[in-house]
Amino acid sequence: MQMAIFHVTRLFRSRLAGTLVLALAIAPIWHAGAHAQVAALVNGDPVTVLDVTHRMQLTEISTHKKQSREEALNELINEKLKLQIAKRYIINITDKDVDQAFNGMARHAGLSSQQFADALSKAGIDVPSLKARIKADIGWSAIIRGKFQGSLQVGEKEVLAAAQARKKDDKPTPAAFQFKLRQVLFIVPRGSAQDAYEARKKEAEALRARFHGCEEGLVAARTLRDVTVRDEITRSSLDVPAKQREVLDATPVGGLTPPGVTQLGVEVFAVCSKEPTRGDNPEEREAREEISNQRYEAQSKRYLEELRRSAMIEIR
């Protein structure tokens, strides 16, 4: 269930972020004087005329297409049903899960979490209500992925066939490896001149020349002035950009990568192990995600239609 929660947190974050940014732009035109007549009751929960108006305005701004009142009302009814079904199931959705989604929206808007919350509040968007909606959507995905887990599974043959169809050439897929790395950081104080970085690069190159294995080499690195050795990290060659992958492939096990400049100073990475691994290549990964998303959306639609048939929905 936690994997399902993680998946929808990421998915919901990316989908809703742009909508919320647009909501900030149009919030001032949502006049407070509009009456809150009930447009529909969904199992007793009201959807107001103002809710429908807001949704139509938001859709027009975000898609550049006008949305009918009926379409907007249907969207809001569906959201009510999702909120209601989420309350029926006992799902461990933590505040951390919700905050991760909210923080992702803030980053998408180019703001800190507090700045984003302040901007939403200033625009008249209630942050606790928004977080409740995020929690409901996370819960909805967890319900679908838990309740219909069997029908959402994707077979390897399907993935391979779809991935083959995606390939644009007949070049063989490069082998995948799993690296265990240790970052060695040569610290340079902020605001230092370029000469300071060049000097630390020379120190890093000198360490590379005498670095013959992680066990002894990292001990020697710790004795150097203003040098930090970070904890071990594991990376798959499929998860790093092509240029970084080339650097790792060119660095022997027990060696150091060429130095690179960061905001904190000059860094090198010790390649402590390199093991072949079987994982999805980029084509397979995209194919698996596409098939999985299609099945999720289809099952979500079917279940929502089932909920609508059994719900007491009164259109005013």
C-alpha positions in Angstrom: 0.0 0.0 0.0 2.9 2.4 0.7 4.1 1.9 -2.9 0.7 2.9 -4.1 0.7 6.0 -1.8 4.2 6.9 -3.1 3.1 6.6 -6.8 0.0 8.8 -6.4 1.9 11.4 -4.4 4.2 11.9 -7.2 1.5 11.6 -9.9 -0.9 14.0 -8.1 1.8 16.4 -7.4 2.8 16.8 -11.0 -0.8 17.0 -12.3 -2.2 19.4 -9.7 0.8 21.8 -9.4 0.1 23.6 -12.7 -3.6 23.9 -11.8 -2.8 25.5 -8.5 -0.5 28.0 -10.0 -3.2 29.1 -12.4 -5.6 29.1 -9.5 -3.5 31.8 -7.8 -3.8 33.9 -10.9 -7.6 33.8 -11.2 -8.4 33.7 -7.5 -9.0 37.5 -7.2 -11.9 37.2 -9.7 -13.7 34.7 -7.4 -15.8 37.4 -5.8 -16.8 36.8 -2.2 -20.3 38.2 -2.8 -21.4 35.2 -4.9 -24.2 33.2 -3.3 -23.6 29.7 -2.1 -26.7 28.0 -3.4 -26.5 24.2 -3.6 -26.1 22.9 -7.1 -26.1 19.2 -6.1 -26.2 16.9 -3.2 -23.9 13.8 -3.2 -24.9 11.4 -0.5 -25.9 14.5 1.5 -22.8 16.5 0.8 -23.4 19.7 -1.0 -21.7 21.0 -4.2 -22.4 24.8 -4.4 -23.1 27.0 -7.4 -20.0 28.9 -6.4 -17.9 25.7 -6.6 -19.2 25.1 -10.1 -18.4 28.7 -11.2 -14.9 28.4 -9.8 -14.3 25.1 -11.6 -15.5 26.5 -15.0 -13.2 29.6 -14.6 -10.3 27.5 -13.6 -10.8 25.1 -16.6 -11.1 27.9 -19.1 -7.9 29.6 -17.8 -5.8 26.3 -17.7 -7.0 24.7 -20.9 -8.1 27.7 -23.0 -11.4 25.9 -23.5 -14.8 26.7 -22.1 -16.3 24.1 -19.9 -20.0 23.6 -19.7 -21.8 23.8 -16.3 -22.7 20.1 -16.6 -19.0 19.1 -17.1 -17.9 21.2 -14.2 -20.6 19.8 -12.0 -19.8 16.2 -12.9 -16.1 16.8 -12.0 -17.1 18.1 -8.6 -19.5 15.2 -8.0 -16.8 12.7 -8.8 -14.5 14.5 -6.3 -17.1 14.3 -3.6 -17.4 10.5 -4.2 -13.7 10.1 -4.0 -13.6 12.0 -0.7 -16.4 9.9 0.7 -15.0 6.5 -0.3 -11.6 7.5 1.1 -13.2 8.0 4.5 -14.6 4.4 4.4 -11.3 2.7 4.0 -8.7 2.6 6.7 -5.6 3.7 4.8 -2.4 4.8 6.5 -1.8 8.1 4.7 0.6 10.1 6.9 0.9 13.9 7.0 4.4 13.3 5.5 2.8 11.8 2.4 0.5 14.9 2.0 3.3 17.3 2.7 5.5 15.7 0.1 2.8 16.3 -2.5 2.2 19.9 -1.3 6.0 20.7 -1.2 6.3 19.4 -4.8 3.6 21.8 -5.9 5.5 24.6 -4.2 8.7 23.7 -6.0 6.8 23.6 -9.3 5.7 27.1 -8.6 9.2 28.2 -7.7 8.4 28.9 -4.1 9.2 27.5 -0.7 6.5 25.6 1.0 5.7 28.5 3.4 5.8 31.0 0.5 3.4 28.8 -1.4 1.0 28.4 1.5 1.1 32.2 2.1 0.4 32.9 -1.6 -2.6 30.4 -1.6 -4.0 31.9 1.5 -3.6 35.4 0.1 -5.5 34.3 -3.0 -8.3 33.0 -0.9 -7.5 29.3 -1.3 -7.8 27.4 2.0 -4.6 25.4 2.6 -6.1 22.9 5.0 -8.9 22.2 2.6 -6.4 21.7 -0.2 -4.4 19.3 1.8 -7.6 17.4 2.7 -8.2 17.1 -1.1 -4.6 15.9 -1.7 -5.1 13.3 1.0 -8.4 12.1 -0.6 -6.7 11.7 -4.0 -3.8 9.8 -2.4 -6.4 7.6 -0.7 -8.3 7.1 -4.0 -5.2 5.9 -5.8 -4.3 3.6 -2.9 -7.9 2.1 -3.0 -7.7 1.5 -6.7 -4.2 0.0 -6.6 -5.1 -2.1 -3.5 -8.6 -3.2 -4.5 -7.8 -4.0 -8.1 -4.2 -5.0 -7.8 -4.5 -8.2 -9.9 -6.0 -6.4 -12.9 -3.3 -3.7 -12.8 -0.3 -6.0 -13.0 1.7 -5.7 -16.2 3.4 -8.8 -17.7 6.9 -8.9 -18.9 5.9 -10.1 -22.4 3.6 -7.0 -22.7 6.4 -4.7 -21.6 9.0 -6.2 -24.0 6.6 -6.1 -26.9 5.6 -2.5 -26.3 9.3 -1.5 -25.7 10.3 -3.1 -29.0 7.6 -1.1 -30.8 9.0 2.1 -29.2 12.6 1.5 -30.3 13.7 3.8 -33.1 16.7 1.7 -34.2 18.2 -1.7 -34.0 21.0 -0.8 -31.7 21.5 -3.1 -28.7 20.4 -1.8 -25.3 23.5 -1.0 -23.1 24.0 -3.3 -20.2 22.7 -2.1 -16.8 24.9 -1.8 -13.7 24.4 -1.0 -10.1 27.1 1.2 -8.6 28.0 1.7 -4.9 29.6 5.2 -4.6 31.1 7.4 -1.9 31.3 11.1 -2.5 34.5 12.9 -1.5 34.0 16.6 -1.1 36.8 19.1 -1.1 35.1 22.0 0.7 35.5 25.6 -0.7 33.9 28.4 1.3 31.1 30.3 -0.4 32.3 33.5 -2.2 35.8 32.2 -2.7 37.8 33.2 -5.8 38.2 30.9 -8.8 41.8 30.2 -7.7 40.5 28.5 -4.6 38.5 26.0 -6.7 41.4 25.4 -9.0 43.6 24.6 -6.1 41.2 22.2 -4.7 40.8 20.5 -8.1 44.6 19.9 -8.1 44.3 18.3 -4.6 41.4 16.1 -5.9 43.5 15.0 -8.9 46.4 14.2 -6.6 44.2 12.0 -4.5 42.9 10.3 -7.7 46.5 9.5 -8.7 47.2 7.6 -5.5 43.6 6.2 -4.9 43.7 2.4 -5.3 40.6 1.1 -3.6 37.9 2.4 -1.3 39.0 0.7 1.9 42.4 2.4 2.1 41.7 5.4 -0.2 38.8 6.7 1.8 40.8 6.5 5.0 43.5 8.6 3.4 40.9 11.1 2.0 39.6 11.7 5.6 43.0 12.9 6.7 43.1 15.8 4.2 42.2 19.3 5.1 38.6 20.4 4.8 37.5 17.1 3.1 34.3 15.2 3.8 33.6 11.6 2.9 29.8 11.1 2.6 27.9 7.9 3.3 27.6 5.2 0.6 24.9 5.6 -2.0 23.7 3.1 -4.6 22.9 4.2 -8.2 21.7 2.3 -11.2 23.2 3.2 -14.5 19.7 3.5 -15.9 18.9 6.2 -13.3 21.7 8.7 -14.1 22.0 11.0 -17.1 24.0 9.8 -20.1 27.1 11.9 -19.4 27.3 10.8 -15.8 26.8 7.2 -16.9 29.8 7.6 -19.3 31.9 8.9 -16.5 31.0 6.0 -14.2 31.6 3.4 -16.9 35.0 4.9 -17.6 36.0 4.8 -13.9 37.4 1.5 -12.7 36.2 -0.1 -9.5 38.3 1.3 -6.7 39.0 4.5 -8.5 37.8 8.1 -8.4 35.8 10.0 -11.0 37.3 13.2 -12.4 36.6 16.3 -10.1 33.5 18.4 -10.6 32.6 21.8 -9.2 29.5 22.1 -6.9 28.1 24.9 -4.8 29.9 23.4 -1.8 33.3 22.9 -3.5 35.0 20.2 -5.6 33.6 16.7 -5.6 34.8 13.3 -6.8 33.1 9.9 -6.4 34.8 6.7 -5.4 33.4 3.7 -7.3 33.4 1.0 -4.7 31.6 -1.6 -6.6 29.9 -2.2 -10.0 27.6 -5.1 -10.4 25.5 -6.1 -13.5 21.8 -5.8 -12.8 18.6 -6.7 -14.6 16.4 -3.7 -14.8 14.1 -2.0 -17.2 15.9 -0.1 -19.9 14.5 3.3 -20.8 12.2 1.9 -23.5 10.9 -0.8 -21.2 10.4 1.6 -18.3 8.4 4.0 -20.4 6.3 1.1 -21.8 5.7 -0.3 -18.4 4.6 3.1 -17.0 2.3 3.8 -20.0 0.6 0.4 -19.8 0.3 0.7 -16.0 -1.2 4.2 -16.2 -3.7 3.1 -18.9 -4.9 0.2 -16.8 -5.1 2.4 -13.7 -7.1 5.1 -15.5 -9.5 2.5 -17.0 -10.1 0.8 -13.6 -10.5 4.1 -11.8 -13.1 5.2 -14.4 -15.0 1.9 -14.0 -15.0 2.1 -10.2 -16.1 5.7 -10.2 -19.0 4.8 -12.5 -20.0 2.1 -10.0 -19.9 4.5 -7.1 -22.1 7.0 -9.1 -24.7 4.3 -9.8 -25.0 3.4 -6.1 -24.8 7.0 -4.8 -27.7 9.3 -4.0 -27.1 12.3 -6.3 -29.6 15.1 -6.4 -29.1 17.7 -9.0 -30.7 21.0 -8.1 
